[in-house]
Amino acid sequence: MMLNVGDTAPEFELQDDQGRLLSLTHLVSAGPLILFFYPADFTPVCTAEACEIRDIYPDIQAVNATVVGISPQGEASHARFRARYNLPYPLLFDRHKKVIRSFGVDGLLGFGVRRVTYLINQDKKIEQRVVADFVVKQHIRFIEEVIQDLGRY
């Protein structure tokens, strides 16, 4: 079952594209976390999403938030994807889909991954989320609203 607003995000530890182990505790230590799940590196919709997040990354940093993407592809794929599109944020790989399943974003019948973006606060509570499998603009609007809200404090 997909995690909802108010739920506590499950602790996890995954490797990023540079071989570093990153945990939820580490990721929320400096401020809110924008955590987005996406199906696959190099697909047209996922590439558009990753690049649009790249383009607003300075605004995300300006409000002391962190952004991280998670998909099942491995370290080498993520490293190529980040390098090719100059993505300034980490991509974590969840080859066995443990974290993907713990957030309830596994695809229909266990195939693929749902496109879901969460805002997680420093207490590991889910403050907001958006689910839109094919409409990247909904995720970008969501992140822009998060930036606006965080900028007010």
N, C-alpha and C positions, 0 to 999 in steps of 0.2 A: 504494500500500500504506500502511495506517495506521501512523503512528509508534508505537513501543512503548516501554515502560520501558527506560531505558538509552540510547536514541537521543539524538542531539543535535538539538535543535529548530532548524529552519532560520531564519536571520536574515530578518526582514521589516520593512517600513515601510509603515504604513497610516494613513489619516486617521481621526480620530474625529469624533464628532457636532458638535464645535465647530471643525472645520477644522484641528486640530493634527495634525502628522505624528508618530506614535509608532512607535518601533522596538522590536524584541525586546531589544536591548542596553539601551535606556533603561528598558524595563519591568522588567527583572531587576536593574537597578543598585542598587536599595535593598533587595532581598530576593527571596524566592521569588515566582513568578507563578502565579496560578490563572487559566488561560486556558480559557474555555469557548466552544465553537462551538455555534451554535443556528440552526435553519432560518429563522425569520422574526419580525420585529417584529409585535406585536399578535395573534399567534395564541394560542389559549387555553393550550397547554402551555408555549410560550416565555414568555408573560406570567407564568405561575405560577412558572417557573424564575427569571426575572429578579427577581421580587418576593421570592421566598424568599432569594435571594442578597442582595438589598437589606436584608432583615431581619437577616441575620447579618453584614452589612458591618462594623459596629463590632468584632466579634470578629476578623474578617480583619485589620483595621487593627491591632488590639492585638498581633498576632504578627508585625508588620512585613511582611505579605504584600500583594501587589497583586492585584486581580482585574480582568479585562477580558473583554468578550464580543466575538465576531466573527460576523458574518453578511453575506450579500450585499446587503442593503438599503443605500440611500444615506444621505448625511449628514442630509437633511431628515427621512426616516423615523426614523432613530435619535434625532434631536433631539426629535421629537414623542413617541417612545416613552419616552425618559428623562424628559421633562418630565411626561408624563401619569402615570407611575408613580413619580416622584421617585427615580430610580435614581442613586445617588451615585458610580458608577464609569463609566469610559469604554466606549463601544461603538464598535468599529472596523468600517468597511465595506470589504468585499472584493468589489466588484461583478463583477470578472472571475474571481473564485475562485482566484487564484494561490496565496494562503496556504492557503486551504481545501484545495486539491489538494496543496500541499507537505506538509501534515500528514496527508494521506490520508483526509480526512473528507468528501469529496464524496459525494453520495448515489448510489444505484443508477443506473447508466447516465448519470451526470452530472447527474441531476435532484436538486435539493434539497441539503441539508447534513445530515450525521449529527450527533446530539447527543452530543458528546464533551467531557469536561473533563480538562485536563492540569494537573499540578503540575510546574513547570519551575524548576530551581534557578538560582543565579547563574552557574553554569558553562554554562548553557543545556542541561543534561541533563534529560531527562524522568524524574522520580522516580516518579511514579504517574500513572495515568489511569483513567477510568471511561467506558465506552461503554454508553449506555442511551437508545435513540432515543425511547422514550415514557414512561419511568418517571423523572420529575423527582426523586422522593425519593431515588433512588440517587445522583444528583449532589449533592444537598444533604447526604446522609449522608457522602459522600466529602469534601466541603469541611469539614464539621464534624470529621471525623477528621483532616484536614490541620491544622486549627486546633489540635486537641488535641495532635497530634504536635509542631507548631512551638512550642506553649506550654511544652513540656517542656524546651526548650533555653535 
